[in-house]
Amino acid sequence: MSGPHPSTSPTLCFAFRGNEILIADTDDGRGRIPSINRVRVDPERLLEVGELGGMRCVAVGVGAELPAPHGCAWMPLRSSYGVLGADAFRMAGRASEIVEWERAHRFCGRCGGRTEACGEPLARRCTECGSLHFPRLSPAVLVSVTRGDRILLARSPHFAPGMFSTLAGFVDPGESLEETVVREVREEVGIEIANVRYFGSQPWPFPSSLMVAFTAEHAGGELAPDPAEIEAAAWYAVDQIPIVPPTISLARALIDHFVRAHGGDPSSLRTSA
């Protein structure tokens, strides 16, 4: 590690150690992204990621053995949501994706040659064949399926204990988002749906996804969960909602939307840790 970055302008440094982000303590007990002067990284390794609150933002990946500087701590990126707040967390997600992309594209996927940063925004050029490599996103869909006054919630084997959520799945080559929604519902729980409507989207840096949410209505069939993907699935009335994801997720926004539409209070829902 070298001395502070020479720039005198305010600069926030989003530093990552694997899936952990460096957080600086504050007097009020909340965390924040540390300034570049506290992180003290080699300026040649910094990646530009944007601006937050009038401050320049850079990112860097560090080795697994690196200890946190005094007054800072390493924290899982997902856990930092409640510490940083929405805007800083979203920038942290962007920064983590850029760091991971840079790490994973040091060599060209076409010819195996080394890549280098180039003048294009967020691109690396192969020094052998000249191919340009840009950050990649994996689009995935979420869907809230309703049947009258009930919502379909399901549980995957990898979920936290007791947690249920909406159905989700990655987009296959050649599919539209709406086609993915219909296919995923059919494959995971065996029913048909109709009136597929766009709800919203969310960048999701775990590791590099774009989540696109839809609502839909039950159109036929009885629930028959695929045991390879779904442990349990059922229709829930607004006063029966089980443990659901935290408010950080777009899936939770879908569930909250259903609860409000049926006279409930989303703040009363039980949330997974």
C-alpha positions in Angstrom: 0.0 0.0 0.0 1.2 3.5 -0.8 0.4 7.0 0.5 -2.8 9.0 0.1 -4.2 9.7 -3.3 -2.7 13.1 -4.4 -6.0 14.6 -5.3 -7.2 17.3 -2.9 -10.8 17.1 -4.0 -13.2 15.1 -1.7 -13.0 11.5 -2.8 -14.8 8.4 -1.4 -13.1 5.1 -1.7 -15.3 2.0 -2.1 -12.8 -0.8 -1.1 -13.8 -4.5 -1.4 -12.2 -7.5 0.1 -14.0 -10.4 -1.6 -17.7 -9.8 -0.8 -17.0 -7.4 2.0 -16.9 -3.6 1.8 -14.8 -1.3 4.0 -17.0 0.9 6.3 -15.8 3.8 8.5 -17.3 4.4 11.9 -19.0 7.7 12.8 -19.8 9.4 16.1 -23.5 8.8 15.6 -23.0 5.0 15.4 -23.8 4.9 11.6 -21.3 3.9 9.0 -20.1 5.7 5.9 -17.7 5.1 3.0 -14.2 6.2 4.0 -12.3 8.9 2.2 -9.4 7.9 0.0 -6.9 9.3 2.6 -8.0 6.7 5.1 -7.8 3.8 2.7 -4.4 4.7 1.4 -4.3 2.5 -1.8 -2.1 2.7 -4.9 -3.6 5.4 -7.1 -2.9 3.3 -10.2 -5.4 0.6 -9.0 -8.4 3.0 -8.5 -11.4 2.6 -10.7 -13.7 5.6 -11.3 -17.3 4.8 -10.4 -19.2 8.2 -10.4 -20.2 10.9 -8.0 -22.2 10.8 -4.8 -23.3 14.0 -3.0 -20.8 16.1 -4.9 -18.0 13.8 -4.0 -15.9 11.8 -6.4 -16.2 8.0 -6.0 -13.5 5.4 -6.7 -13.4 1.7 -6.1 -10.7 -0.9 -5.6 -10.4 -4.5 -4.8 -7.8 -5.6 -2.1 -6.4 -8.9 -0.9 -8.1 -11.2 1.5 -5.4 -10.7 4.1 -5.7 -6.9 4.3 -6.8 -5.6 7.8 -9.1 -2.7 8.1 -7.5 0.7 8.9 -8.1 2.1 12.4 -11.7 3.3 12.8 -12.9 1.1 9.9 -14.3 -2.4 9.6 -15.0 -4.9 6.8 -18.7 -5.7 6.4 -20.6 -8.0 4.0 -21.9 -5.8 1.2 -25.5 -7.0 1.6 -25.4 -6.1 5.4 -24.2 -2.6 4.7 -27.6 -1.5 3.4 -28.9 -0.7 6.9 -25.7 1.1 7.7 -25.1 3.2 4.6 -28.5 4.2 3.5 -30.1 3.7 0.0 -28.0 6.1 -2.1 -24.6 5.1 -0.7 -25.6 1.4 -0.9 -26.6 1.8 -4.5 -23.3 3.4 -5.4 -21.5 0.6 -3.4 -23.3 -2.0 -5.5 -22.2 -0.2 -8.7 -18.6 -0.1 -7.4 -18.6 -3.8 -6.5 -19.8 -4.7 -9.9 -17.1 -2.6 -11.6 -14.4 -4.1 -9.3 -15.5 -7.6 -10.1 -15.7 -6.9 -13.8 -12.2 -5.5 -13.9 -10.9 -8.5 -12.0 -12.7 -11.1 -14.2 -11.6 -9.5 -17.5 -7.9 -9.2 -17.2 -7.7 -11.7 -20.1 -9.7 -11.7 -23.3 -12.4 -14.3 -23.5 -12.0 -14.5 -27.3 -8.2 -15.1 -27.7 -6.8 -15.2 -24.2 -4.6 -12.1 -24.6 -4.1 -9.6 -21.8 -6.6 -6.7 -21.6 -6.0 -3.1 -20.6 -8.1 -0.1 -19.7 -8.9 2.1 -22.8 -10.5 5.4 -23.6 -14.0 3.9 -23.9 -16.2 4.4 -20.7 -15.9 1.2 -18.6 -14.2 -0.9 -21.3 -11.1 -3.1 -21.5 -9.4 -3.7 -24.8 -7.5 -6.9 -25.7 -3.8 -6.1 -26.4 -3.8 -9.0 -28.9 -7.0 -9.0 -31.0 -8.4 -5.6 -30.1 -11.7 -6.9 -28.7 -13.6 -4.6 -26.4 -15.0 -6.0 -23.2 -17.7 -4.1 -21.3 -19.4 -4.9 -18.0 -22.0 -7.7 -18.3 -25.3 -7.9 -16.5 -27.5 -11.0 -16.0 -31.2 -10.0 -16.3 -33.6 -11.8 -14.0 -37.3 -11.5 -13.5 -39.4 -11.5 -10.4 -43.2 -11.9 -10.4 -46.0 -11.4 -7.9 -48.8 -13.8 -8.9 -52.2 -13.2 -7.4 -55.4 -15.3 -7.3 -58.2 -13.1 -6.0 -57.2 -11.7 -2.6 -54.2 -14.1 -2.3 -50.6 -13.9 -3.4 -48.4 -16.8 -4.4 -45.3 -17.0 -2.2 -42.7 -19.8 -2.4 -39.6 -21.0 -0.6 -36.3 -22.0 -2.2 -33.9 -24.4 -0.4 -31.2 -21.7 -0.1 -33.5 -19.1 1.6 -33.0 -18.1 5.2 -35.0 -20.3 7.6 -38.8 -19.7 7.3 -38.5 -17.1 4.6 -40.9 -17.1 1.5 -40.7 -14.8 -1.5 -42.0 -14.2 -5.0 -40.9 -16.4 -7.8 -37.8 -15.5 -9.8 -35.6 -16.7 -12.6 -32.9 -15.7 -15.1 -33.7 -14.8 -18.7 -32.7 -17.4 -21.3 -31.2 -16.4 -24.7 -33.9 -15.4 -27.2 -36.6 -14.7 -24.5 -38.5 -11.6 -23.8 -38.9 -10.6 -20.2 -42.6 -11.5 -20.3 -41.8 -14.9 -21.8 -39.4 -15.6 -19.0 -42.1 -14.7 -16.4 -44.5 -17.2 -17.9 -41.9 -20.0 -18.3 -40.5 -19.6 -14.8 -43.9 -19.8 -13.2 -44.9 -22.8 -15.2 -41.6 -24.6 -14.5 -41.4 -23.8 -10.8 -45.0 -24.3 -9.6 -46.9 -25.7 -12.6 -49.5 -23.0 -13.2 -50.5 -20.7 -16.0 -50.7 -16.9 -15.6 -52.2 -14.0 -17.5 -52.1 -10.1 -17.5 -48.3 -9.9 -17.0 -47.5 -6.3 -16.3 -44.3 -4.4 -15.6 -43.8 -3.3 -12.0 -40.2 -2.0 -11.6 -36.5 -2.8 -11.8 -33.5 -2.8 -9.5 -29.8 -3.2 -10.0 -28.7 -6.2 -7.9 -24.9 -6.6 -7.3 -25.0 -10.2 -6.1 -23.0 -10.5 -8.2 -24.1 -8.6 -11.4 -27.8 -8.8 -12.1 -30.6 -6.5 -13.1 -33.9 -7.5 -11.5 -37.0 -6.7 -13.4 -40.3 -7.2 -11.6 -43.8 -8.0 -12.9 -47.3 -8.6 -11.6 -49.5 -11.3 -13.0 -52.8 -13.2 -12.3 -53.5 -16.9 -12.0 -55.0 -18.2 -15.2 -55.2 -22.0 -14.6 -53.8 -25.1 -12.9 -53.0 -26.1 -9.3 -49.7 -25.6 -7.6 -47.2 -28.4 -8.2 -43.8 -27.1 -7.0 -40.7 -28.5 -8.7 -38.8 -30.1 -5.8 -35.4 -29.3 -7.5 -36.1 -25.5 -7.0 -39.1 -25.0 -4.7 -39.4 -26.5 -1.2 -42.9 -25.1 -0.7 -45.4 -22.8 -2.3 -48.9 -21.6 -1.3 -51.5 -18.8 -1.7 -51.5 -16.3 1.2 -54.1 -13.8 2.3 -52.9 -10.4 3.5 -53.2 -11.5 7.1 -51.3 -14.8 6.6 -48.1 -13.5 5.0 -45.1 -15.6 6.3 -41.5 -14.3 6.9 -40.5 -12.2 3.8 -37.3 -10.6 2.5 -36.0 -7.4 3.9 -36.9 -4.0 2.4 -33.7 -3.9 0.4 -35.1 -6.2 -2.2 -37.5 -5.6 -5.2 -39.3 -8.9 -4.2 -40.2 -7.2 -0.9 -41.5 -4.2 -2.9 -43.8 -6.5 -4.8 -45.1 -8.1 -1.6 -45.6 -4.7 0.1 -47.6 -3.5 -3.0 -49.9 -6.5 -2.6 -50.3 -5.9 1.2 -51.2 -2.2 0.7 -53.6 -3.0 -2.1 -55.5 -5.3 0.3 -55.7 -3.0 3.3 -52.6 -4.2 5.1 -49.6 -2.5 6.7 -46.2 -3.6 5.2 -44.4 -2.4 8.2 -46.0 -5.1 10.3 -44.6 -7.9 8.1 -42.1 -10.3 9.6 -38.7 -9.9 7.9 -35.8 -12.3 7.6 -32.5 -11.2 9.0 
